[in-house]
Amino acid sequence: MARPIKCRKVEFLPDTTYFVPSSKENQEITEVRLKLEELEAVRLKDMEGLTQQECADIMGVSRQTFQNILDSARKKIATALTQGLAINIKGGNFAFNFCEIKCNSCNKTYGINYIRDKSLCPSCKSDQVVCNRKSRRCGRWCSR
């Protein structure tokens, strides 16, 4: 069984989530889907100018995972710009500072500070915790 994908911490939600080339506004157009964690990686690295390790720490992932997210985002953006495709920003595996978590060992659900408490269940101390994708607080942000 594959290991579940852990939510990546995101601090920014864009107001505009859909971009279409002006020459194709009234046409049916192919789109590229950019995940919210990919947008966050581009924002931290390219706009904020942080180091790869600083970005990884902020998002709560390893440096390699951060680099993989960033590479995926840059490839999608480059493809959309060079081929005249729309960019749709939505979905992904992410959470905010406060997230609702479900323990797969004891099946309890609880709210946590994502940065501080993400690794262990407070009830049974298990490390089998994942974002509760059915939660109203976290679920829509952790959708795939």
N, CA, C and O atoms as CSV, one atom per row, in Angstrom:
chain,resi,resn,atom,element,x,y,z
A,1,MET,N,N,0.839,-1.177,0.000
A,1,MET,CA,C,0.000,0.000,0.000
A,1,MET,C,C,0.889,1.247,0.000
A,1,MET,O,O,1.845,1.340,0.769
A,2,ALA,N,N,0.568,2.175,-0.848
A,2,ALA,CA,C,1.361,3.401,-0.962
A,2,ALA,C,C,1.151,4.294,0.258
A,2,ALA,O,O,0.071,4.326,0.848
A,3,ARG,N,N,2.187,5.000,0.611
A,3,ARG,CA,C,2.112,5.937,1.724
A,3,ARG,C,C,1.240,7.120,1.337
A,3,ARG,O,O,1.372,7.626,0.222
A,4,PRO,N,N,0.348,7.586,2.221
A,4,PRO,CA,C,-0.500,8.735,1.869
A,4,PRO,C,C,0.327,10.004,1.731
A,4,PRO,O,O,1.317,10.197,2.438
A,5,ILE,N,N,-0.091,10.862,0.813
A,5,ILE,CA,C,0.601,12.133,0.613
A,5,ILE,C,C,0.253,13.068,1.759
A,5,ILE,O,O,-0.923,13.281,2.055
A,6,LYS,N,N,1.263,13.622,2.400
A,6,LYS,CA,C,1.024,14.561,3.485
A,6,LYS,C,C,0.718,15.936,2.904
A,6,LYS,O,O,1.235,16.316,1.854
A,7,CYS,N,N,-0.126,16.663,3.605
A,7,CYS,CA,C,-0.458,18.012,3.172
A,7,CYS,C,C,0.757,18.918,3.280
A,7,CYS,O,O,1.540,18.820,4.225
A,8,ARG,N,N,0.901,19.793,2.308
A,8,ARG,CA,C,1.980,20.786,2.315
A,8,ARG,C,C,1.400,22.086,2.838
A,8,ARG,O,O,0.267,22.434,2.504
A,9,LYS,N,N,2.153,22.808,3.647
A,9,LYS,CA,C,1.650,24.043,4.231
A,9,LYS,C,C,1.632,25.151,3.180
A,9,LYS,O,O,2.615,25.386,2.478
A,10,VAL,N,N,0.490,25.820,3.095
A,10,VAL,CA,C,0.301,26.923,2.158
A,10,VAL,C,C,-0.152,28.141,2.946
A,10,VAL,O,O,-1.037,28.040,3.795
A,11,GLU,N,N,0.450,29.293,2.668
A,11,GLU,CA,C,0.089,30.522,3.366
A,11,GLU,C,C,-0.660,31.506,2.469
A,11,GLU,O,O,-1.135,32.537,2.945
A,12,PHE,N,N,-0.768,31.200,1.184
A,12,PHE,CA,C,-1.314,32.164,0.232
A,12,PHE,C,C,-2.395,31.523,-0.625
A,12,PHE,O,O,-2.189,30.456,-1.204
A,13,LEU,N,N,-3.543,32.175,-0.701
A,13,LEU,CA,C,-4.601,31.771,-1.624
A,13,LEU,C,C,-4.818,32.918,-2.596
A,13,LEU,O,O,-5.097,34.038,-2.167
A,14,PRO,N,N,-4.698,32.670,-3.894
A,14,PRO,CA,C,-4.850,33.752,-4.865
A,14,PRO,C,C,-6.308,34.180,-5.017
A,14,PRO,O,O,-7.218,33.363,-4.874
A,15,ASP,N,N,-6.525,35.456,-5.306
A,15,ASP,CA,C,-7.873,35.953,-5.588
A,15,ASP,C,C,-8.326,35.504,-6.974
A,15,ASP,O,O,-9.496,35.181,-7.178
A,16,THR,N,N,-7.404,35.486,-7.911
A,16,THR,CA,C,-7.689,35.064,-9.280
A,16,THR,C,C,-7.106,33.674,-9.470
A,16,THR,O,O,-5.926,33.445,-9.207
A,17,THR,N,N,-7.937,32.752,-9.928
A,17,THR,CA,C,-7.469,31.373,-10.055
A,17,THR,C,C,-7.550,30.832,-11.478
A,17,THR,O,O,-7.281,29.652,-11.703
A,18,TYR,N,N,-7.915,31.675,-12.439
A,18,TYR,CA,C,-8.023,31.207,-13.811
A,18,TYR,C,C,-7.466,32.262,-14.750
A,18,TYR,O,O,-7.880,33.421,-14.702
A,19,PHE,N,N,-6.538,31.872,-15.597
A,19,PHE,CA,C,-5.894,32.788,-16.534
A,19,PHE,C,C,-6.036,32.228,-17.945
A,19,PHE,O,O,-5.734,31.060,-18.194
A,20,VAL,N,N,-6.501,33.076,-18.867
A,20,VAL,CA,C,-6.714,32.676,-20.256
A,20,VAL,C,C,-5.976,33.657,-21.157
A,20,VAL,O,O,-6.057,34.865,-20.934
A,21,PRO,N,N,-5.254,33.170,-22.175
A,21,PRO,CA,C,-4.636,34.096,-23.128
A,21,PRO,C,C,-5.701,34.986,-23.766
A,21,PRO,O,O,-6.772,34.499,-24.128
A,22,SER,N,N,-5.426,36.270,-23.906
A,22,SER,CA,C,-6.438,37.215,-24.405
A,22,SER,C,C,-6.923,36.880,-25.808
A,22,SER,O,O,-8.067,37.187,-26.143
A,23,SER,N,N,-6.105,36.271,-26.623
A,23,SER,CA,C,-6.518,35.933,-27.989
A,23,SER,C,C,-7.477,34.743,-28.043
A,23,SER,O,O,-8.043,34.451,-29.096
A,24,LYS,N,N,-7.661,34.055,-26.911
A,24,LYS,CA,C,-8.498,32.854,-26.900
A,24,LYS,C,C,-9.636,32.946,-25.886
A,24,LYS,O,O,-10.153,31.917,-25.453
A,25,GLU,N,N,-10.033,34.157,-25.501
A,25,GLU,CA,C,-11.031,34.339,-24.455
A,25,GLU,C,C,-12.381,33.710,-24.778
A,25,GLU,O,O,-13.016,33.164,-23.876
A,26,ASN,N,N,-12.841,33.761,-26.010
A,26,ASN,CA,C,-14.164,33.258,-26.358
A,26,ASN,C,C,-14.118,31.893,-27.038
A,26,ASN,O,O,-15.109,31.460,-27.627
A,27,GLN,N,N,-12.993,31.223,-26.963
A,27,GLN,CA,C,-12.839,29.916,-27.596
A,27,GLN,C,C,-12.735,28.834,-26.533
A,27,GLN,O,O,-12.405,29.102,-25.378
A,28,GLU,N,N,-13.024,27.610,-26.947
A,28,GLU,CA,C,-12.778,26.488,-26.050
A,28,GLU,C,C,-11.260,26.294,-26.010
A,28,GLU,O,O,-10.604,26.263,-27.052
A,29,ILE,N,N,-10.720,26.166,-24.826
A,29,ILE,CA,C,-9.268,26.147,-24.687
A,29,ILE,C,C,-8.834,25.036,-23.740
A,29,ILE,O,O,-9.518,24.720,-22.766
A,30,THR,N,N,-7.696,24.462,-24.047
A,30,THR,CA,C,-7.098,23.471,-23.154
A,30,THR,C,C,-6.479,24.212,-21.978
A,30,THR,O,O,-5.936,25.306,-22.134
A,31,GLU,N,N,-6.568,23.604,-20.799
A,31,GLU,CA,C,-6.001,24.261,-19.616
A,31,GLU,C,C,-4.984,23.376,-18.930
A,31,GLU,O,O,-4.997,22.152,-19.059
A,32,VAL,N,N,-4.102,24.034,-18.196
A,32,VAL,CA,C,-3.122,23.375,-17.351
A,32,VAL,C,C,-3.573,23.614,-15.916
A,32,VAL,O,O,-3.872,24.747,-15.540
A,33,ARG,N,N,-3.625,22.548,-15.110
A,33,ARG,CA,C,-4.037,22.700,-13.715
A,33,ARG,C,C,-2.816,22.841,-12.827
A,33,ARG,O,O,-2.001,21.923,-12.730
A,34,LEU,N,N,-2.689,23.988,-12.179
A,34,LEU,CA,C,-1.596,24.273,-11.263
A,34,LEU,C,C,-2.112,24.090,-9.841
A,34,LEU,O,O,-3.041,24.782,-9.426
A,35,LYS,N,N,-1.520,23.169,-9.097
A,35,LYS,CA,C,-1.957,22.915,-7.723
A,35,LYS,C,C,-1.557,24.089,-6.829
A,35,LYS,O,O,-0.609,24.818,-7.122
A,36,LEU,N,N,-2.298,24.252,-5.738
A,36,LEU,CA,C,-2.006,25.368,-4.832
A,36,LEU,C,C,-0.623,25.257,-4.197
A,36,LEU,O,O,0.032,26.275,-3.969
A,37,GLU,N,N,-0.172,24.045,-3.910
A,37,GLU,CA,C,1.173,23.926,-3.339
A,37,GLU,C,C,2.248,24.265,-4.369
A,37,GLU,O,O,3.335,24.711,-4.001
A,38,GLU,N,N,1.955,24.057,-5.661
A,38,GLU,CA,C,2.898,24.438,-6.715
A,38,GLU,C,C,2.980,25.958,-6.819
A,38,GLU,O,O,4.067,26.516,-6.972
A,39,LEU,N,N,1.836,26.623,-6.735
A,39,LEU,CA,C,1.836,28.084,-6.738
A,39,LEU,C,C,2.594,28.621,-5.535
A,39,LEU,O,O,3.350,29.585,-5.660
A,40,GLU,N,N,2.404,28.012,-4.378
A,40,GLU,CA,C,3.098,28.437,-3.161
A,40,GLU,C,C,4.612,28.263,-3.312
A,40,GLU,O,O,5.375,29.118,-2.863
A,41,ALA,N,N,5.051,27.176,-3.935
A,41,ALA,CA,C,6.480,26.950,-4.144
A,41,ALA,C,C,7.076,28.032,-5.042
A,41,ALA,O,O,8.156,28.547,-4.755
A,42,VAL,N,N,6.381,28.379,-6.126
A,42,VAL,CA,C,6.851,29.438,-7.021
A,42,VAL,C,C,6.883,30.782,-6.290
A,42,VAL,O,O,7.827,31.559,-6.433
A,43,ARG,N,N,5.844,31.038,-5.512
A,43,ARG,CA,C,5.778,32.309,-4.764
A,43,ARG,C,C,6.950,32.437,-3.779
A,43,ARG,O,O,7.610,33.474,-3.723
A,44,LEU,N,N,7.196,31.387,-3.014
A,44,LEU,CA,C,8.266,31.446,-2.010
A,44,LEU,C,C,9.643,31.567,-2.650
A,44,LEU,O,O,10.463,32.379,-2.220
A,45,LYS,N,N,9.895,30.765,-3.672
A,45,LYS,CA,C,11.226,30.737,-4.288
A,45,LYS,C,C,11.471,31.927,-5.198
A,45,LYS,O,O,12.488,32.610,-5.075
A,46,ASP,N,N,10.535,32.179,-6.118
A,46,ASP,CA,C,10.770,33.192,-7.147
A,46,ASP,C,C,10.349,34.603,-6.734
A,46,ASP,O,O,10.996,35.571,-7.134
A,47,MET,N,N,9.298,34.741,-5.956
A,47,MET,CA,C,8.864,36.085,-5.550
A,47,MET,C,C,9.514,36.524,-4.245
A,47,MET,O,O,9.981,37.658,-4.130
A,48,GLU,N,N,9.545,35.630,-3.262
A,48,GLU,CA,C,10.125,35.987,-1.959
A,48,GLU,C,C,11.646,35.861,-1.961
A,48,GLU,O,O,12.318,36.462,-1.123
A,49,GLY,N,N,12.190,35.085,-2.892
A,49,GLY,CA,C,13.646,34.949,-3.002
A,49,GLY,C,C,14.276,34.134,-1.883
A,49,GLY,O,O,15.442,34.344,-1.551
A,50,LEU,N,N,13.526,33.212,-1.297
A,50,LEU,CA,C,14.050,32.399,-0.201
A,50,LEU,C,C,14.905,31.252,-0.750
A,50,LEU,O,O,14.794,30.884,-1.919
A,51,THR,N,N,15.750,30.700,0.107
A,51,THR,CA,C,16.548,29.544,-0.299
A,51,THR,C,C,15.647,28.314,-0.373
A,51,THR,O,O,14.533,28.313,0.151
A,52,GLN,N,N,16.139,27.284,-1.023
A,52,GLN,CA,C,15.368,26.054,-1.150
A,52,GLN,C,C,15.054,25.474,0.224
A,52,GLN,O,O,13.939,25.005,0.453
A,53,GLN,N,N,16.015,25.497,1.139
A,53,GLN,CA,C,15.790,24.945,2.485
A,53,GLN,C,C,14.767,25.771,3.255
A,53,GLN,O,O,13.922,25.210,3.953
A,54,GLU,N,N,14.831,27.103,3.137
A,54,GLU,CA,C,13.841,27.956,3.811
A,54,GLU,C,C,12.435,27.674,3.292
A,54,GLU,O,O,11.483,27.584,4.066
A,55,CYS,N,N,12.315,27.537,1.972
A,55,CYS,CA,C,11.013,27.234,1.361
A,55,CYS,C,C,10.496,25.885,1.842
A,55,CYS,O,O,9.326,25.755,2.200
A,56,ALA,N,N,11.369,24.882,1.849
A,56,ALA,CA,C,10.972,23.539,2.280
A,56,ALA,C,C,10.508,23.556,3.733
A,56,ALA,O,O,9.513,22.916,4.075
A,57,ASP,N,N,11.221,24.283,4.584
A,57,ASP,CA,C,10.845,24.372,5.994
A,57,ASP,C,C,9.475,25.035,6.158
A,57,ASP,O,O,8.656,24.577,6.954
A,58,ILE,N,N,9.229,26.094,5.419
A,58,ILE,CA,C,7.946,26.800,5.502
A,58,ILE,C,C,6.804,25.895,5.061
A,58,ILE,O,O,5.733,25.902,5.668
A,59,MET,N,N,7.027,25.115,4.003
A,59,MET,CA,C,5.974,24.239,3.484
A,59,MET,C,C,5.884,22.904,4.225
A,59,MET,O,O,4.947,22.137,4.005
A,60,GLY,N,N,6.845,22.624,5.095
A,60,GLY,CA,C,6.811,21.389,5.872
A,60,GLY,C,C,7.136,20.148,5.066
A,60,GLY,O,O,6.575,19.078,5.305
A,61,VAL,N,N,8.061,20.293,4.093
A,61,VAL,CA,C,8.472,19.164,3.260
A,61,VAL,C,C,9.999,19.105,3.217
A,61,VAL,O,O,10.676,20.016,3.694
A,62,SER,N,N,10.529,18.033,2.646
A,62,SER,CA,C,11.979,17.932,2.477
A,62,SER,C,C,12.428,18.838,1.328
A,62,SER,O,O,11.607,19.301,0.537
A,63,ARG,N,N,13.726,19.083,1.246
A,63,ARG,CA,C,14.242,19.903,0.137
A,63,ARG,C,C,13.959,19.248,-1.207
A,63,ARG,O,O,13.604,19.930,-2.168
A,64,GLN,N,N,14.113,17.929,-1.281
A,64,GLN,CA,C,13.873,17.223,-2.540
A,64,GLN,C,C,12.407,17.323,-2.947
A,64,GLN,O,O,12.101,17.557,-4.116
A,65,THR,N,N,11.506,17.147,-1.993
A,65,THR,CA,C,10.078,17.270,-2.295
A,65,THR,C,C,9.758,18.684,-2.752
A,65,THR,O,O,9.000,18.878,-3.702
A,66,PHE,N,N,10.336,19.671,-2.074
A,66,PHE,CA,C,10.110,21.060,-2.490
A,66,PHE,C,C,10.588,21.264,-3.926
A,66,PHE,O,O,9.884,21.874,-4.731
A,67,GLN,N,N,11.772,20.760,-4.251
A,67,GLN,CA,C,12.310,20.916,-5.602
A,67,GLN,C,C,11.417,20.230,-6.632
A,67,GLN,O,O,11.218,20.753,-7.728
A,68,ASN,N,N,10.882,19.065,-6.284
A,68,ASN,CA,C,9.967,18.368,-7.196
A,68,ASN,C,C,8.696,19.177,-7.434
A,68,ASN,O,O,8.214,19.255,-8.564
A,69,ILE,N,N,8.153,19.775,-6.385
A,69,ILE,CA,C,6.954,20.613,-6.507
A,69,ILE,C,C,7.259,21.823,-7.378
A,69,ILE,O,O,6.474,22.167,-8.262
A,70,LEU,N,N,8.393,22.470,-7.136
A,70,LEU,CA,C,8.789,23.654,-7.894
A,70,LEU,C,C,9.023,23.310,-9.372
A,70,LEU,O,O,8.583,24.044,-10.257
A,71,ASP,N,N,9.703,22.214,-9.631
A,71,ASP,CA,C,9.944,21.796,-11.024
A,71,ASP,C,C,8.631,21.541,-11.763
A,71,ASP,O,O,8.472,21.937,-12.918
A,72,SER,N,N,7.704,20.883,-11.094
A,72,SER,CA,C,6.398,20.602,-11.697
A,72,SER,C,C,5.661,21.900,-12.017
A,72,SER,O,O,5.083,22.043,-13.094
A,73,ALA,N,N,5.683,22.841,-11.082
A,73,ALA,CA,C,5.008,24.129,-11.291
A,73,ALA,C,C,5.622,24.894,-12.453
A,73,ALA,O,O,4.900,25.402,-13.311
A,74,ARG,N,N,6.935,24.979,-12.489
A,74,ARG,CA,C,7.601,25.728,-13.555
A,74,ARG,C,C,7.349,25.099,-14.929
A,74,ARG,O,O,7.191,25.813,-15.920
A,75,LYS,N,N,7.312,23.771,-14.990
A,75,LYS,CA,C,7.040,23.094,-16.256
A,75,LYS,C,C,5.623,23.404,-16.733
A,75,LYS,O,O,5.412,23.671,-17.916
A,76,LYS,N,N,4.658,23.371,-15.824
A,76,LYS,CA,C,3.270,23.673,-16.188
A,76,LYS,C,C,3.122,25.119,-16.655
A,76,LYS,O,O,2.433,25.387,-17.640
A,77,ILE,N,N,3.757,26.038,-15.960
A,77,ILE,CA,C,3.677,27.456,-16.330
A,77,ILE,C,C,4.329,27.684,-17.688
A,77,ILE,O,O,3.772,28.386,-18.532
A,78,ALA,N,N,5.498,27.101,-17.905
A,78,ALA,CA,C,6.192,27.251,-19.193
A,78,ALA,C,C,5.369,26.656,-20.337
A,78,ALA,O,O,5.297,27.241,-21.417
A,79,THR,N,N,4.762,25.519,-20.108
A,79,THR,CA,C,3.923,24.886,-21.131
A,79,THR,C,C,2.740,25.781,-21.481
A,79,THR,O,O,2.436,25.985,-22.656
A,80,ALA,N,N,2.076,26.315,-20.460
A,80,ALA,CA,C,0.919,27.182,-20.699
A,80,ALA,C,C,1.322,28.446,-21.460
A,80,ALA,O,O,0.616,28.866,-22.378
A,81,LEU,N,N,2.437,29.048,-21.090
A,81,LEU,CA,C,2.863,30.280,-21.745
A,81,LEU,C,C,3.319,30.050,-23.184
A,81,LEU,O,O,3.017,30.859,-24.061
A,82,THR,N,N,4.032,28.973,-23.436
A,82,THR,CA,C,4.550,28.745,-24.782
A,82,THR,C,C,3.522,28.160,-25.741
A,82,THR,O,O,3.638,28.342,-26.953
A,83,GLN,N,N,2.511,27.454,-25.214
A,83,GLN,CA,C,1.505,26.835,-26.069
A,83,GLN,C,C,0.162,27.558,-26.047
A,83,GLN,O,O,-0.797,27.108,-26.675
A,84,GLY,N,N,0.092,28.668,-25.332
A,84,GLY,CA,C,-1.146,29.442,-25.285
A,84,GLY,C,C,-2.281,28.735,-24.580
A,84,GLY,O,O,-3.425,28.805,-25.030
A,85,LEU,N,N,-1.991,28.055,-23.481
A,85,LEU,CA,C,-3.009,27.328,-22.721
A,85,LEU,C,C,-3.466,28.151,-21.522
A,85,LEU,O,O,-2.746,29.030,-21.049
A,86,ALA,N,N,-4.656,27.859,-21.043
A,86,ALA,CA,C,-5.166,28.513,-19.831
A,86,ALA,C,C,-4.494,27.886,-18.613
A,86,ALA,O,O,-4.056,26.736,-18.660
A,87,ILE,N,N,-4.415,28.646,-17.530
A,87,ILE,CA,C,-3.888,28.136,-16.260
A,87,ILE,C,C,-5.027,28.173,-15.254
A,87,ILE,O,O,-5.605,29.229,-14.996
A,88,ASN,N,N,-5.348,27.007,-14.682
A,88,ASN,CA,C,-6.394,26.881,-13.682
A,88,ASN,C,C,-5.728,26.480,-12.369
A,88,ASN,O,O,-5.157,25.394,-12.265
A,89,ILE,N,N,-5.800,27.355,-11.369
A,89,ILE,CA,C,-5.164,27.097,-10.075
A,89,ILE,C,C,-6.214,26.502,-9.151
A,89,ILE,O,O,-7.159,27.179,-8.746
A,90,LYS,N,N,-6.034,25.209,-8.818
A,90,LYS,CA,C,-6.977,24.575,-7.900
A,90,LYS,C,C,-6.456,23.233,-7.434
A,90,LYS,O,O,-5.630,22.602,-8.094
A,91,GLY,N,N,-6.955,22.806,-6.279
A,91,GLY,CA,C,-6.659,21.474,-5.761
A,91,GLY,C,C,-5.257,21.308,-5.225
A,91,GLY,O,O,-4.524,22.278,-5.034
A,92,GLY,N,N,-4.903,20.079,-4.990
A,92,GLY,CA,C,-3.595,19.745,-4.464
A,92,GLY,C,C,-3.705,19.071,-3.105
A,92,GLY,O,O,-4.800,18.718,-2.668
A,93,ASN,N,N,-2.592,18.897,-2.451
A,93,ASN,CA,C,-2.524,18.306,-1.118
A,93,ASN,C,C,-1.904,19.334,-0.192
A,93,ASN,O,O,-0.685,19.372,-0.024
A,94,PHE,N,N,-2.735,20.161,0.405
A,94,PHE,CA,C,-2.191,21.228,1.229
A,94,PHE,C,C,-3.099,21.543,2.395
A,94,PHE,O,O,-4.262,21.143,2.431
A,95,ALA,N,N,-2.541,22.272,3.350
A,95,ALA,CA,C,-3.276,22.687,4.534
A,95,ALA,C,C,-2.741,24.033,4.992
A,95,ALA,O,O,-1.652,24.460,4.606
A,96,PHE,N,N,-3.528,24.682,5.816
A,96,PHE,CA,C,-3.095,25.928,6.432
A,96,PHE,C,C,-2.479,25.609,7.791
A,96,PHE,O,O,-2.370,24.440,8.159
A,97,ASN,N,N,-2.073,26.639,8.543
A,97,ASN,CA,C,-1.486,26.413,9.866
A,97,ASN,C,C,-2.370,25.547,10.744
A,97,ASN,O,O,-1.878,24.675,11.461
A,98,PHE,N,N,-3.676,25.784,10.691
A,98,PHE,CA,C,-4.590,24.973,11.479
A,98,PHE,C,C,-5.275,23.998,10.554
A,98,PHE,O,O,-5.841,24.396,9.536
A,99,CYS,N,N,-5.230,22.754,10.888
A,99,CYS,CA,C,-5.777,21.719,10.016
A,99,CYS,C,C,-6.478,20.675,10.876
A,99,CYS,O,O,-6.091,20.439,12.020
A,100,GLU,N,N,-7.501,20.060,10.321
A,100,GLU,CA,C,-8.141,18.951,11.003
A,100,GLU,C,C,-7.487,17.664,10.526
A,100,GLU,O,O,-7.376,17.414,9.326
A,101,ILE,N,N,-7.056,16.853,11.485
A,101,ILE,CA,C,-6.277,15.651,11.201
A,101,ILE,C,C,-7.027,14.419,11.679
A,101,ILE,O,O,-7.720,14.460,12.696
A,102,LYS,N,N,-6.887,13.325,10.944
A,102,LYS,CA,C,-7.468,12.048,11.357
A,102,LYS,C,C,-6.337,11.068,11.616
A,102,LYS,O,O,-5.405,10.956,10.819
A,103,CYS,N,N,-6.422,10.361,12.732
A,103,CYS,CA,C,-5.439,9.330,13.057
A,103,CYS,C,C,-5.940,8.010,12.486
A,103,CYS,O,O,-7.046,7.576,12.807
A,104,ASN,N,N,-5.141,7.374,11.650
A,104,ASN,CA,C,-5.531,6.098,11.058
A,104,ASN,C,C,-5.413,4.938,12.041
A,104,ASN,O,O,-5.924,3.852,11.771
A,105,SER,N,N,-4.751,5.147,13.172
A,105,SER,CA,C,-4.624,4.086,14.168
A,105,SER,C,C,-5.836,4.018,15.098
A,105,SER,O,O,-6.418,2.951,15.292
A,106,CYS,N,N,-6.214,5.171,15.674
A,106,CYS,CA,C,-7.333,5.177,16.627
A,106,CYS,C,C,-8.612,5.777,16.042
A,106,CYS,O,O,-9.643,5.812,16.715
A,107,ASN,N,N,-8.552,6.247,14.796
A,107,ASN,CA,C,-9.695,6.828,14.077
A,107,ASN,C,C,-10.259,8.094,14.708
A,107,ASN,O,O,-11.397,8.462,14.418
A,108,LYS,N,N,-9.506,8.761,15.552
A,108,LYS,CA,C,-9.967,10.022,16.137
A,108,LYS,C,C,-9.605,11.168,15.202
A,108,LYS,O,O,-8.607,11.117,14.483
A,109,THR,N,N,-10.435,12.198,15.232
A,109,THR,CA,C,-10.215,13.390,14.429
A,109,THR,C,C,-10.009,14.555,15.387
A,109,THR,O,O,-10.703,14.667,16.397
A,110,TYR,N,N,-9.056,15.420,15.067
A,110,TYR,CA,C,-8.754,16.541,15.955
A,110,TYR,C,C,-8.125,17.676,15.174
A,110,TYR,O,O,-7.558,17.472,14.100
A,111,GLY,N,N,-8.234,18.870,15.725
A,111,GLY,CA,C,-7.600,20.043,15.124
A,111,GLY,C,C,-6.213,20.233,15.695
A,111,GLY,O,O,-5.979,20.027,16.885
A,112,ILE,N,N,-5.299,20.629,14.832
A,112,ILE,CA,C,-3.918,20.838,15.274
A,112,ILE,C,C,-3.353,22.112,14.672
A,112,ILE,O,O,-3.889,22.662,13.710
A,113,ASN,N,N,-2.268,22.562,15.256
A,113,ASN,CA,C,-1.422,23.551,14.617
A,113,ASN,C,C,-0.539,22.734,13.685
A,113,ASN,O,O,0.296,21.956,14.149
A,114,TYR,N,N,-0.711,22.898,12.389
A,114,TYR,CA,C,-0.056,22.029,11.404
A,114,TYR,C,C,1.457,21.988,11.569
A,114,TYR,O,O,2.060,20.917,11.505
A,115,ILE,N,N,2.072,23.140,11.779
A,115,ILE,CA,C,3.532,23.189,11.880
A,115,ILE,C,C,4.034,22.466,13.123
A,115,ILE,O,O,5.004,21.712,13.052
A,116,ARG,N,N,3.385,22.689,14.254
A,116,ARG,CA,C,3.891,22.176,15.520
A,116,ARG,C,C,3.527,20.716,15.763
A,116,ARG,O,O,4.354,19.957,16.270
A,117,ASP,N,N,2.313,20.307,15.415
A,117,ASP,CA,C,1.782,19.029,15.883
A,117,ASP,C,C,1.495,18.008,14.807
A,117,ASP,O,O,0.784,17.040,15.081
A,118,LYS,N,N,2.005,18.166,13.599
A,118,LYS,CA,C,1.559,17.332,12.489
A,118,LYS,C,C,2.009,15.879,12.539
A,118,LYS,O,O,1.477,15.064,11.786
A,119,SER,N,N,2.948,15.522,13.377
A,119,SER,CA,C,3.532,14.190,13.250
A,119,SER,C,C,2.939,13.120,14.164
A,119,SER,O,O,3.024,11.940,13.824
A,120,LEU,N,N,2.342,13.468,15.306
A,120,LEU,CA,C,1.847,12.444,16.222
A,120,LEU,C,C,0.416,12.719,16.661
A,120,LEU,O,O,0.023,13.868,16.858
A,121,CYS,N,N,-0.349,11.660,16.809
A,121,CYS,CA,C,-1.712,11.752,17.325
A,121,CYS,C,C,-1.631,12.068,18.820
A,121,CYS,O,O,-0.890,11.399,19.540
A,122,PRO,N,N,-2.374,13.072,19.308
A,122,PRO,CA,C,-2.313,13.399,20.739
A,122,PRO,C,C,-2.954,12.322,21.617
A,122,PRO,O,O,-2.656,12.253,22.810
A,123,SER,N,N,-3.828,11.481,21.054
A,123,SER,CA,C,-4.498,10.444,21.853
A,123,SER,C,C,-3.651,9.187,22.007
A,123,SER,O,O,-3.397,8.733,23.123
A,124,CYS,N,N,-3.211,8.623,20.866
A,124,CYS,CA,C,-2.504,7.339,20.923
A,124,CYS,C,C,-1.016,7.447,20.590
A,124,CYS,O,O,-0.296,6.450,20.640
A,125,LYS,N,N,-0.552,8.653,20.250
A,125,LYS,CA,C,0.854,8.917,19.914
A,125,LYS,C,C,1.320,8.210,18.644
A,125,LYS,O,O,2.521,8.053,18.424
A,126,SER,N,N,0.380,7.789,17.815
A,126,SER,CA,C,0.711,7.139,16.551
A,126,SER,C,C,1.194,8.187,15.543
A,126,SER,O,O,0.808,9.353,15.621
A,127,ASP,N,N,2.030,7.770,14.610
A,127,ASP,CA,C,2.467,8.679,13.548
A,127,ASP,C,C,1.636,8.483,12.280
A,127,ASP,O,O,1.988,9.014,11.227
A,128,GLN,N,N,0.545,7.732,12.368
A,128,GLN,CA,C,-0.331,7.451,11.228
A,128,GLN,C,C,-1.416,8.517,11.100
A,128,GLN,O,O,-2.604,8.195,11.086
A,129,VAL,N,N,-1.013,9.783,11.007
A,129,VAL,CA,C,-1.968,10.884,10.913
A,129,VAL,C,C,-1.979,11.459,9.503
A,129,VAL,O,O,-0.936,11.588,8.862
A,130,VAL,N,N,-3.172,11.801,9.031
A,130,VAL,CA,C,-3.343,12.395,7.708
A,130,VAL,C,C,-4.390,13.495,7.808
A,130,VAL,O,O,-5.204,13.507,8.731
A,131,CYS,N,N,-4.363,14.416,6.854
A,131,CYS,CA,C,-5.380,15.459,6.815
A,131,CYS,C,C,-6.737,14.816,6.593
A,131,CYS,O,O,-6.884,13.899,5.785
A,132,ASN,N,N,-7.724,15.312,7.324
A,132,ASN,CA,C,-9.081,14.798,7.203
A,132,ASN,C,C,-9.731,15.456,6.003
A,132,ASN,O,O,-10.276,16.553,6.117
A,133,ARG,N,N,-9.680,14.811,4.875
A,133,ARG,CA,C,-10.159,15.399,3.627
A,133,ARG,C,C,-11.664,15.616,3.594
A,133,ARG,O,O,-12.161,16.290,2.693
A,134,LYS,N,N,-12.404,15.064,4.552
A,134,LYS,CA,C,-13.847,15.262,4.600
A,134,LYS,C,C,-14.227,16.453,5.478
A,134,LYS,O,O,-15.397,16.830,5.545
A,135,SER,N,N,-13.258,17.033,6.139
A,135,SER,CA,C,-13.528,18.152,7.034
A,135,SER,C,C,-13.870,19.411,6.249
A,135,SER,O,O,-13.297,19.651,5.187
A,136,ARG,N,N,-14.779,20.202,6.750
A,136,ARG,CA,C,-15.088,21.478,6.114
A,136,ARG,C,C,-13.909,22.439,6.277
A,136,ARG,O,O,-13.644,23.256,5.396
A,137,ARG,N,N,-13.207,22.339,7.397
A,137,ARG,CA,C,-12.102,23.254,7.652
A,137,ARG,C,C,-10.911,22.943,6.759
A,137,ARG,O,O,-10.245,23.857,6.272
A,138,CYS,N,N,-10.640,21.677,6.543
A,138,CYS,CA,C,-9.429,21.294,5.828
A,138,CYS,C,C,-9.727,20.570,4.523
A,138,CYS,O,O,-8.926,20.632,3.590
A,139,GLY,N,N,-10.844,19.896,4.443
A,139,GLY,CA,C,-11.121,18.988,3.334
A,139,GLY,C,C,-11.019,19.586,1.966
A,139,GLY,O,O,-10.388,18.999,1.086
A,140,ARG,N,N,-11.623,20.747,1.749
A,140,ARG,CA,C,-11.588,21.297,0.408
A,140,ARG,C,C,-10.197,21.769,0.027
A,140,ARG,O,O,-9.871,21.847,-1.157
A,141,TRP,N,N,-9.383,22.082,1.006
A,141,TRP,CA,C,-8.016,22.529,0.719
A,141,TRP,C,C,-7.083,21.344,0.524
A,141,TRP,O,O,-6.019,21.499,-0.075
A,142,CYS,N,N,-7.446,20.185,1.006
A,142,CYS,CA,C,-6.586,19.019,0.855
A,142,CYS,C,C,-7.044,18.098,-0.253
A,142,CYS,O,O,-6.579,16.962,-0.349
A,143,SER,N,N,-7.943,18.568,-1.085
A,143,SER,CA,C,-8.447,17.701,-2.139
A,143,SER,C,C,-7.360,17.435,-3.172
A,143,SER,O,O,-6.451,18.246,-3.350
A,144,ARG,N,N,-7.457,16.308,-3.842
A,144,ARG,CA,C,-6.451,15.952,-4.844
A,144,ARG,C,C,-6.751,16.598,-6.135
A,144,ARG,O,O,-6.013,16.416,-7.103
